[in-house]
Amino acid sequence: MLFKDLVEKLGQSVKSSSETPDLEISGVSAVLDSKPNTLTYSESLKFAKQLRETQAAAVILPANEELLAIAKERGLAWIVVANPRYAFAQAIALFYQPYKPAATIHPSAIIDPSAQIGQNVAIGAHVVIEANVTIGNDVVIHPGVVIYPDVIIGDRTVLHANCVIHERAQIGADCVIHAGAVIGSEGFGFVPTREGWLKMEQSGCTVLEDGVEVGCNSSIDRPSVGETRIGRNTKIDNCVQVGHGVKTGEACAFAAQVGIAGGSVLGNRVILAGQVGVGNESRMGDGSVASAKTGVHASVAAGQTVSGYPAVDHRIFLRSSAVYSHLSEMYKAIKQIQKRLGMDTDS
């Protein structure tokens, strides 16, 4: 692709170098591991050294004079935008599209006669689609997927290999369910008795709104009654557990190994970093953030960032961490004071 065509296709209000409009761009690469004739990007001065050494032919930059000077000095074609990472994501899509099988039904697929299949649907080998399932248009179902009865799947959704969609689950349009994920499995519902545990049947359903993405080997459980609901455009990483009756707002992001216990309610744009645990019936407001390995057991205010176990405001956590690193010296100082005051309990 010619550089000038690339600039045009990005479709943004951009500034670009005009000296090399006919430069051929063959693909994209990372600034840390660049390849000749490719496009890369740099978000900040943090990558100035890599920009000075890059083998790429063109670079997307923020409006930073120092970075722009480096690009000009190196003879790189350049594009200046407000958000380089966003523009680079658009550029990747110009050179790469995920594998999409042809819209055919493999002869080994087992499809109940009552299932309603939309137009241009691809159904791979050994897929099982049970009774009263409704599948929209342009859906892709990779090999080994199992869809239980009464499931609804929206247009253009992709179900990757060996994921399982349990009964009555509702998956919106433009969702992606990655390999091994389980949607709508039974919630962990048991009632303690003198004889042991009585199983509480999980009669509810799981709802994924439009644009939700669920990573490999993640699970989203259905509740005993009512629904588990994942809000529009929420992104869920690999190995995440969402418990029964959880409700999230729109555009949330949950990193790998997050666990959200039953009944928790999360607002819009909530971010949970890796290995965060959210306790039963917890509440997190719009735009709140839990940093890695945080344990949330109560309420988190809108816009608040929390850290630690149990969770505290991130600023308090940072101050506590600074103190923690000096505990040994503090202990020695306290022992010396106690000794001078005749309060040394160890002697």
GUVO-223886 format. One record per residue (C-alpha): x, y, z; residue in one letter. Coordinates in steps of 0.5 Angstrom, whole numbers, padded with zeros to 4 digits, always signed. Layout:
<nodes>
<xx = X	yy = Y	zz = Z	aa = a>
...
</nodes>
This chain:
<nodes>
<xx = +0000	yy = +0000	zz = +0000	aa = m>
<xx = +0003	yy = +0007	zz = -0002	aa = l>
<xx = +0004	yy = +0012	zz = +0004	aa = f>
<xx = -0001	yy = +0017	zz = +0001	aa = k>
<xx = -0006	yy = +0012	zz = +0001	aa = d>
<xx = -0005	yy = +0009	zz = +0008	aa = l>
<xx = -0006	yy = +0017	zz = +0010	aa = v>
<xx = -0012	yy = +0017	zz = +0006	aa = e>
<xx = -0015	yy = +0011	zz = +0009	aa = k>
<xx = -0014	yy = +0013	zz = +0016	aa = l>
<xx = -0019	yy = +0018	zz = +0015	aa = g>
<xx = -0017	yy = +0022	zz = +0021	aa = q>
<xx = -0015	yy = +0030	zz = +0021	aa = s>
<xx = -0008	yy = +0028	zz = +0020	aa = v>
<xx = -0001	yy = +0032	zz = +0019	aa = k>
<xx = +0003	yy = +0028	zz = +0015	aa = s>
<xx = +0010	yy = +0028	zz = +0011	aa = s>
<xx = +0009	yy = +0030	zz = +0004	aa = s>
<xx = +0016	yy = +0028	zz = +0001	aa = e>
<xx = +0015	yy = +0021	zz = +0000	aa = t>
<xx = +0008	yy = +0020	zz = -0002	aa = p>
<xx = +0010	yy = +0014	zz = -0006	aa = d>
<xx = +0013	yy = +0010	zz = -0001	aa = l>
<xx = +0011	yy = +0003	zz = -0001	aa = e>
<xx = +0008	yy = +0000	zz = +0006	aa = i>
<xx = +0008	yy = -0007	zz = +0007	aa = s>
<xx = +0005	yy = -0008	zz = +0014	aa = g>
<xx = +0006	yy = -0006	zz = +0021	aa = v>
<xx = +0011	yy = -0007	zz = +0026	aa = s>
<xx = +0012	yy = -0005	zz = +0034	aa = a>
<xx = +0017	yy = +0000	zz = +0035	aa = v>
<xx = +0021	yy = -0004	zz = +0039	aa = l>
<xx = +0022	yy = -0010	zz = +0034	aa = d>
<xx = +0021	yy = -0006	zz = +0027	aa = s>
<xx = +0022	yy = -0009	zz = +0020	aa = k>
<xx = +0024	yy = -0005	zz = +0014	aa = p>
<xx = +0018	yy = -0002	zz = +0010	aa = n>
<xx = +0013	yy = -0002	zz = +0015	aa = t>
<xx = +0009	yy = +0003	zz = +0019	aa = l>
<xx = +0010	yy = +0003	zz = +0027	aa = t>
<xx = +0008	yy = +0008	zz = +0032	aa = y>
<xx = +0010	yy = +0012	zz = +0038	aa = s>
<xx = +0006	yy = +0015	zz = +0044	aa = e>
<xx = +0011	yy = +0019	zz = +0048	aa = s>
<xx = +0018	yy = +0020	zz = +0049	aa = l>
<xx = +0019	yy = +0014	zz = +0053	aa = k>
<xx = +0020	yy = +0011	zz = +0046	aa = f>
<xx = +0025	yy = +0016	zz = +0043	aa = a>
<xx = +0031	yy = +0011	zz = +0044	aa = k>
<xx = +0027	yy = +0006	zz = +0040	aa = q>
<xx = +0025	yy = +0011	zz = +0035	aa = l>
<xx = +0032	yy = +0013	zz = +0033	aa = r>
<xx = +0034	yy = +0006	zz = +0032	aa = e>
<xx = +0027	yy = +0003	zz = +0028	aa = t>
<xx = +0028	yy = +0000	zz = +0022	aa = q>
<xx = +0021	yy = +0002	zz = +0020	aa = a>
<xx = +0020	yy = +0006	zz = +0014	aa = a>
<xx = +0014	yy = +0010	zz = +0017	aa = a>
<xx = +0011	yy = +0012	zz = +0024	aa = v>
<xx = +0005	yy = +0015	zz = +0027	aa = i>
<xx = +0007	yy = +0020	zz = +0032	aa = l>
<xx = +0003	yy = +0025	zz = +0037	aa = p>
<xx = +0004	yy = +0032	zz = +0037	aa = a>
<xx = +0011	yy = +0032	zz = +0040	aa = n>
<xx = +0016	yy = +0037	zz = +0037	aa = e>
<xx = +0022	yy = +0032	zz = +0039	aa = e>
<xx = +0019	yy = +0026	zz = +0037	aa = l>
<xx = +0018	yy = +0029	zz = +0030	aa = l>
<xx = +0025	yy = +0032	zz = +0030	aa = a>
<xx = +0027	yy = +0025	zz = +0031	aa = i>
<xx = +0023	yy = +0022	zz = +0025	aa = a>
<xx = +0025	yy = +0028	zz = +0020	aa = k>
<xx = +0032	yy = +0027	zz = +0022	aa = e>
<xx = +0032	yy = +0019	zz = +0021	aa = r>
<xx = +0028	yy = +0020	zz = +0014	aa = g>
<xx = +0022	yy = +0017	zz = +0016	aa = l>
<xx = +0015	yy = +0018	zz = +0013	aa = a>
<xx = +0011	yy = +0021	zz = +0019	aa = w>
<xx = +0004	yy = +0022	zz = +0021	aa = i>
<xx = +0002	yy = +0026	zz = +0027	aa = v>
<xx = -0005	yy = +0025	zz = +0030	aa = v>
<xx = -0008	yy = +0026	zz = +0037	aa = a>
<xx = -0008	yy = +0019	zz = +0039	aa = n>
<xx = -0003	yy = +0015	zz = +0036	aa = p>
<xx = -0005	yy = +0008	zz = +0039	aa = r>
<xx = -0012	yy = +0009	zz = +0036	aa = y>
<xx = -0009	yy = +0011	zz = +0029	aa = a>
<xx = -0005	yy = +0005	zz = +0029	aa = f>
<xx = -0010	yy = +0000	zz = +0031	aa = a>
<xx = -0014	yy = +0003	zz = +0025	aa = q>
<xx = -0008	yy = +0001	zz = +0021	aa = a>
<xx = -0007	yy = -0006	zz = +0023	aa = i>
<xx = -0014	yy = -0007	zz = +0020	aa = a>
<xx = -0012	yy = -0005	zz = +0013	aa = l>
<xx = -0007	yy = -0010	zz = +0013	aa = f>
<xx = -0010	yy = -0016	zz = +0017	aa = y>
<xx = -0016	yy = -0019	zz = +0018	aa = q>
<xx = -0018	yy = -0025	zz = +0022	aa = p>
<xx = -0019	yy = -0032	zz = +0019	aa = y>
<xx = -0026	yy = -0032	zz = +0017	aa = k>
<xx = -0029	yy = -0039	zz = +0014	aa = p>
<xx = -0034	yy = -0039	zz = +0008	aa = a>
<xx = -0041	yy = -0039	zz = +0010	aa = a>
<xx = -0042	yy = -0046	zz = +0009	aa = t>
<xx = -0045	yy = -0052	zz = +0014	aa = i>
<xx = -0040	yy = -0057	zz = +0015	aa = h>
<xx = -0043	yy = -0064	zz = +0014	aa = p>
<xx = -0041	yy = -0067	zz = +0021	aa = s>
<xx = -0045	yy = -0061	zz = +0024	aa = a>
<xx = -0051	yy = -0063	zz = +0028	aa = i>
<xx = -0057	yy = -0058	zz = +0028	aa = i>
<xx = -0064	yy = -0059	zz = +0031	aa = d>
<xx = -0069	yy = -0058	zz = +0026	aa = p>
<xx = -0073	yy = -0053	zz = +0030	aa = s>
<xx = -0066	yy = -0048	zz = +0030	aa = a>
<xx = -0067	yy = -0042	zz = +0026	aa = q>
<xx = -0061	yy = -0040	zz = +0022	aa = i>
<xx = -0060	yy = -0033	zz = +0019	aa = g>
<xx = -0056	yy = -0032	zz = +0012	aa = q>
<xx = -0049	yy = -0033	zz = +0011	aa = n>
<xx = -0048	yy = -0037	zz = +0017	aa = v>
<xx = -0041	yy = -0041	zz = +0017	aa = a>
<xx = -0042	yy = -0047	zz = +0022	aa = i>
<xx = -0036	yy = -0051	zz = +0023	aa = g>
<xx = -0034	yy = -0059	zz = +0024	aa = a>
<xx = -0038	yy = -0062	zz = +0030	aa = h>
<xx = -0042	yy = -0056	zz = +0032	aa = v>
<xx = -0048	yy = -0058	zz = +0036	aa = v>
<xx = -0054	yy = -0054	zz = +0035	aa = i>
<xx = -0060	yy = -0056	zz = +0040	aa = e>
<xx = -0067	yy = -0054	zz = +0040	aa = a>
<xx = -0070	yy = -0047	zz = +0039	aa = n>
<xx = -0064	yy = -0044	zz = +0038	aa = v>
<xx = -0064	yy = -0037	zz = +0034	aa = t>
<xx = -0058	yy = -0035	zz = +0030	aa = i>
<xx = -0057	yy = -0028	zz = +0026	aa = g>
<xx = -0054	yy = -0027	zz = +0020	aa = n>
<xx = -0047	yy = -0027	zz = +0018	aa = d>
<xx = -0045	yy = -0031	zz = +0025	aa = v>
<xx = -0039	yy = -0035	zz = +0025	aa = v>
<xx = -0039	yy = -0042	zz = +0029	aa = i>
<xx = -0032	yy = -0045	zz = +0029	aa = h>
<xx = -0031	yy = -0053	zz = +0030	aa = p>
<xx = -0033	yy = -0056	zz = +0036	aa = g>
<xx = -0038	yy = -0051	zz = +0039	aa = v>
<xx = -0044	yy = -0053	zz = +0043	aa = v>
<xx = -0050	yy = -0049	zz = +0043	aa = i>
<xx = -0056	yy = -0051	zz = +0048	aa = y>
<xx = -0063	yy = -0050	zz = +0047	aa = p>
<xx = -0067	yy = -0044	zz = +0047	aa = d>
<xx = -0060	yy = -0039	zz = +0046	aa = v>
<xx = -0061	yy = -0033	zz = +0042	aa = i>
<xx = -0054	yy = -0031	zz = +0038	aa = i>
<xx = -0054	yy = -0024	zz = +0034	aa = g>
<xx = -0052	yy = -0022	zz = +0028	aa = d>
<xx = -0044	yy = -0022	zz = +0026	aa = r>
<xx = -0042	yy = -0026	zz = +0033	aa = t>
<xx = -0036	yy = -0030	zz = +0032	aa = v>
<xx = -0036	yy = -0037	zz = +0037	aa = l>
<xx = -0029	yy = -0040	zz = +0037	aa = h>
<xx = -0027	yy = -0047	zz = +0037	aa = a>
<xx = -0030	yy = -0051	zz = +0043	aa = n>
<xx = -0034	yy = -0046	zz = +0047	aa = c>
<xx = -0040	yy = -0048	zz = +0050	aa = v>
<xx = -0047	yy = -0043	zz = +0050	aa = i>
<xx = -0052	yy = -0046	zz = +0055	aa = h>
<xx = -0059	yy = -0046	zz = +0055	aa = e>
<xx = -0063	yy = -0039	zz = +0055	aa = r>
<xx = -0057	yy = -0035	zz = +0054	aa = a>
<xx = -0058	yy = -0029	zz = +0050	aa = q>
<xx = -0052	yy = -0026	zz = +0046	aa = i>
<xx = -0052	yy = -0020	zz = +0042	aa = g>
<xx = -0049	yy = -0017	zz = +0035	aa = a>
<xx = -0042	yy = -0017	zz = +0034	aa = d>
<xx = -0040	yy = -0021	zz = +0040	aa = c>
<xx = -0034	yy = -0025	zz = +0040	aa = v>
<xx = -0033	yy = -0031	zz = +0045	aa = i>
<xx = -0026	yy = -0034	zz = +0044	aa = h>
<xx = -0024	yy = -0042	zz = +0045	aa = a>
<xx = -0026	yy = -0046	zz = +0051	aa = g>
<xx = -0031	yy = -0040	zz = +0054	aa = a>
<xx = -0037	yy = -0042	zz = +0057	aa = v>
<xx = -0043	yy = -0038	zz = +0057	aa = i>
<xx = -0049	yy = -0039	zz = +0062	aa = g>
<xx = -0046	yy = -0045	zz = +0066	aa = s>
<xx = -0050	yy = -0046	zz = +0072	aa = e>
<xx = -0048	yy = -0041	zz = +0078	aa = g>
<xx = -0045	yy = -0044	zz = +0084	aa = f>
<xx = -0052	yy = -0044	zz = +0088	aa = g>
<xx = -0052	yy = -0049	zz = +0094	aa = f>
<xx = -0056	yy = -0049	zz = +0101	aa = v>
<xx = -0053	yy = -0051	zz = +0107	aa = p>
<xx = -0057	yy = -0057	zz = +0111	aa = t>
<xx = -0055	yy = -0062	zz = +0116	aa = r>
<xx = -0054	yy = -0067	zz = +0111	aa = e>
<xx = -0050	yy = -0063	zz = +0107	aa = g>
<xx = -0051	yy = -0058	zz = +0101	aa = w>
<xx = -0058	yy = -0058	zz = +0097	aa = l>
<xx = -0057	yy = -0056	zz = +0090	aa = k>
<xx = -0061	yy = -0050	zz = +0088	aa = m>
<xx = -0063	yy = -0050	zz = +0081	aa = e>
<xx = -0060	yy = -0045	zz = +0076	aa = q>
<xx = -0067	yy = -0043	zz = +0072	aa = s>
<xx = -0064	yy = -0036	zz = +0070	aa = g>
<xx = -0060	yy = -0034	zz = +0064	aa = c>
<xx = -0054	yy = -0030	zz = +0062	aa = t>
<xx = -0055	yy = -0024	zz = +0057	aa = v>
<xx = -0049	yy = -0021	zz = +0053	aa = l>
<xx = -0051	yy = -0014	zz = +0050	aa = e>
<xx = -0048	yy = -0012	zz = +0043	aa = d>
<xx = -0040	yy = -0012	zz = +0042	aa = g>
<xx = -0038	yy = -0016	zz = +0048	aa = v>
<xx = -0032	yy = -0020	zz = +0048	aa = e>
<xx = -0030	yy = -0026	zz = +0052	aa = v>
<xx = -0023	yy = -0029	zz = +0053	aa = g>
<xx = -0021	yy = -0036	zz = +0052	aa = c>
<xx = -0023	yy = -0041	zz = +0058	aa = n>
<xx = -0027	yy = -0035	zz = +0062	aa = s>
<xx = -0034	yy = -0037	zz = +0064	aa = s>
<xx = -0040	yy = -0033	zz = +0066	aa = i>
<xx = -0045	yy = -0036	zz = +0070	aa = d>
<xx = -0053	yy = -0036	zz = +0070	aa = r>
<xx = -0057	yy = -0035	zz = +0077	aa = p>
<xx = -0062	yy = -0039	zz = +0080	aa = s>
<xx = -0067	yy = -0033	zz = +0078	aa = v>
<xx = -0067	yy = -0027	zz = +0074	aa = g>
<xx = -0061	yy = -0026	zz = +0070	aa = e>
<xx = -0053	yy = -0025	zz = +0069	aa = t>
<xx = -0052	yy = -0019	zz = +0065	aa = r>
<xx = -0046	yy = -0016	zz = +0061	aa = i>
<xx = -0046	yy = -0009	zz = +0059	aa = g>
<xx = -0045	yy = -0007	zz = +0051	aa = r>
<xx = -0038	yy = -0007	zz = +0049	aa = n>
<xx = -0035	yy = -0010	zz = +0055	aa = t>
<xx = -0028	yy = -0014	zz = +0054	aa = k>
<xx = -0027	yy = -0020	zz = +0058	aa = i>
<xx = -0020	yy = -0023	zz = +0058	aa = d>
<xx = -0018	yy = -0030	zz = +0059	aa = n>
<xx = -0019	yy = -0034	zz = +0065	aa = c>
<xx = -0024	yy = -0030	zz = +0068	aa = v>
<xx = -0030	yy = -0032	zz = +0072	aa = q>
<xx = -0036	yy = -0028	zz = +0073	aa = v>
<xx = -0041	yy = -0031	zz = +0078	aa = g>
<xx = -0049	yy = -0031	zz = +0078	aa = h>
<xx = -0053	yy = -0025	zz = +0078	aa = g>
<xx = -0047	yy = -0020	zz = +0076	aa = v>
<xx = -0049	yy = -0014	zz = +0073	aa = k>
<xx = -0044	yy = -0010	zz = +0069	aa = t>
<xx = -0045	yy = -0003	zz = +0065	aa = g>
<xx = -0042	yy = -0001	zz = +0059	aa = e>
<xx = -0035	yy = -0001	zz = +0056	aa = a>
<xx = -0032	yy = -0005	zz = +0062	aa = c>
<xx = -0025	yy = -0008	zz = +0062	aa = a>
<xx = -0023	yy = -0014	zz = +0066	aa = f>
<xx = -0016	yy = -0017	zz = +0065	aa = a>
<xx = -0014	yy = -0024	zz = +0066	aa = a>
<xx = -0016	yy = -0028	zz = +0072	aa = q>
<xx = -0021	yy = -0023	zz = +0075	aa = v>
<xx = -0026	yy = -0027	zz = +0079	aa = g>
<xx = -0033	yy = -0023	zz = +0080	aa = i>
<xx = -0037	yy = -0026	zz = +0086	aa = a>
<xx = -0045	yy = -0027	zz = +0085	aa = g>
<xx = -0050	yy = -0021	zz = +0086	aa = g>
<xx = -0044	yy = -0016	zz = +0085	aa = s>
<xx = -0046	yy = -0010	zz = +0081	aa = v>
<xx = -0041	yy = -0006	zz = +0077	aa = l>
<xx = -0042	yy = +0001	zz = +0073	aa = g>
<xx = -0040	yy = +0003	zz = +0066	aa = n>
<xx = -0033	yy = +0003	zz = +0064	aa = r>
<xx = -0030	yy = +0000	zz = +0070	aa = v>
<xx = -0023	yy = -0003	zz = +0070	aa = i>
<xx = -0021	yy = -0009	zz = +0074	aa = l>
<xx = -0014	yy = -0011	zz = +0073	aa = a>
<xx = -0011	yy = -0018	zz = +0073	aa = g>
<xx = -0013	yy = -0022	zz = +0079	aa = q>
<xx = -0018	yy = -0018	zz = +0082	aa = v>
<xx = -0023	yy = -0021	zz = +0086	aa = g>
<xx = -0030	yy = -0018	zz = +0087	aa = v>
<xx = -0033	yy = -0020	zz = +0093	aa = g>
<xx = -0041	yy = -0022	zz = +0094	aa = n>
<xx = -0046	yy = -0017	zz = +0093	aa = e>
<xx = -0040	yy = -0011	zz = +0092	aa = s>
<xx = -0042	yy = -0005	zz = +0088	aa = r>
<xx = -0037	yy = -0001	zz = +0084	aa = m>
<xx = -0039	yy = +0006	zz = +0081	aa = g>
<xx = -0038	yy = +0009	zz = +0074	aa = d>
<xx = -0031	yy = +0009	zz = +0072	aa = g>
<xx = -0028	yy = +0006	zz = +0078	aa = s>
<xx = -0021	yy = +0002	zz = +0077	aa = v>
<xx = -0018	yy = -0004	zz = +0082	aa = a>
<xx = -0011	yy = -0005	zz = +0081	aa = s>
<xx = -0008	yy = -0012	zz = +0080	aa = a>
<xx = -0009	yy = -0017	zz = +0086	aa = k>
<xx = -0014	yy = -0012	zz = +0089	aa = t>
<xx = -0019	yy = -0015	zz = +0094	aa = g>
<xx = -0026	yy = -0011	zz = +0093	aa = v>
<xx = -0031	yy = -0013	zz = +0099	aa = h>
<xx = -0035	yy = -0007	zz = +0099	aa = a>
<xx = -0037	yy = -0001	zz = +0095	aa = s>
<xx = -0032	yy = +0003	zz = +0091	aa = v>
<xx = -0034	yy = +0010	zz = +0089	aa = a>
<xx = -0035	yy = +0013	zz = +0082	aa = a>
<xx = -0029	yy = +0015	zz = +0079	aa = g>
<xx = -0025	yy = +0012	zz = +0085	aa = q>
<xx = -0018	yy = +0008	zz = +0084	aa = t>
<xx = -0017	yy = +0002	zz = +0089	aa = v>
<xx = -0011	yy = -0002	zz = +0091	aa = s>
<xx = -0009	yy = -0008	zz = +0096	aa = g>
<xx = -0013	yy = -0013	zz = +0100	aa = y>
<xx = -0018	yy = -0011	zz = +0103	aa = p>
<xx = -0018	yy = -0005	zz = +0098	aa = a>
<xx = -0017	yy = +0002	zz = +0100	aa = v>
<xx = -0016	yy = +0008	zz = +0096	aa = d>
<xx = -0010	yy = +0008	zz = +0091	aa = h>
<xx = -0007	yy = +0014	zz = +0094	aa = r>
<xx = -0007	yy = +0011	zz = +0101	aa = i>
<xx = -0004	yy = +0004	zz = +0099	aa = f>
<xx = +0002	yy = +0008	zz = +0096	aa = l>
<xx = +0003	yy = +0011	zz = +0102	aa = r>
<xx = +0002	yy = +0005	zz = +0106	aa = s>
<xx = +0007	yy = +0001	zz = +0101	aa = s>
<xx = +0012	yy = +0007	zz = +0102	aa = a>
<xx = +0012	yy = +0005	zz = +0110	aa = v>
<xx = +0012	yy = -0002	zz = +0109	aa = y>
<xx = +0019	yy = -0002	zz = +0106	aa = s>
<xx = +0021	yy = +0001	zz = +0112	aa = h>
<xx = +0018	yy = -0003	zz = +0117	aa = l>
<xx = +0025	yy = -0007	zz = +0119	aa = s>
<xx = +0028	yy = +0000	zz = +0121	aa = e>
<xx = +0022	yy = +0003	zz = +0124	aa = m>
<xx = +0022	yy = -0004	zz = +0129	aa = y>
<xx = +0029	yy = -0003	zz = +0130	aa = k>
<xx = +0028	yy = +0004	zz = +0132	aa = a>
<xx = +0022	yy = +0003	zz = +0137	aa = i>
<xx = +0026	yy = -0003	zz = +0140	aa = k>
<xx = +0032	yy = +0002	zz = +0142	aa = q>
<xx = +0027	yy = +0007	zz = +0145	aa = i>
<xx = +0023	yy = +0002	zz = +0149	aa = q>
<xx = +0030	yy = -0001	zz = +0151	aa = k>
<xx = +0032	yy = +0007	zz = +0153	aa = r>
<xx = +0025	yy = +0007	zz = +0157	aa = l>
<xx = +0026	yy = +0001	zz = +0160	aa = g>
<xx = +0020	yy = -0002	zz = +0157	aa = m>
<xx = +0024	yy = -0008	zz = +0153	aa = d>
<xx = +0020	yy = -0014	zz = +0153	aa = t>
<xx = +0025	yy = -0018	zz = +0150	aa = d>
<xx = +0030	yy = -0018	zz = +0156	aa = s>
</nodes>
